């Protein structure tokens, strides 16, 4: 089956630093990748939709200058949390649509971010 | 009102029990529905799609009622390994497949 990887799987950083999270589709090409955030005991919330070669589409309430998304190739999207603060601590999950079948999203294993 | 609403549970059931989860959605434009399973600190994994005609996969049965905007998941003969959070998900097609997740229903199956 289709595999999506994320790196790192967890990260601890100091307040004010920036953190980059990578999302890769390993065995398929992804025209669209999605970035979600999940706080404890809450649902996954879509942050933004990333299309290869174009600007990301952000959901209402998500600051595009704080959460920078780059989708430079059909197999890689990155999310950079800039000037991270403790309230940004969360579980960040990406997913990807296989360009051959846009009905299914394949999820990465997630990145747990802790900002001290 | 949330677009996808679920009873958060937890549902505590013994092994072998039958348990049913319900979900309602508010956006009638939702085109597809799914049940995902999420284990603690893991990513969600697709359990099954949901159709108006009903969909059965082994011990799991899902049903969609578009008139009532209601989705259900039935688990028969519960196993300890079924313990997880079950997420009701609606998909909106607008050039790409945007998923809206419910908050999830926790299931704990005990011996």
Interface residues (C-beta under 8 A of the other chain):
Chain A: X32 X34 X36 X42 X43 X44 X45 X46 X49 X51 X91 X93 X95 X97 X102 X103 X104 X105 X107 X108 X109 X110 X112
Chain B: X32 X41 X42 X43 X44 X45 X46 X87 X96 X97 X98 X99 X100 X101 X102 X103 X104
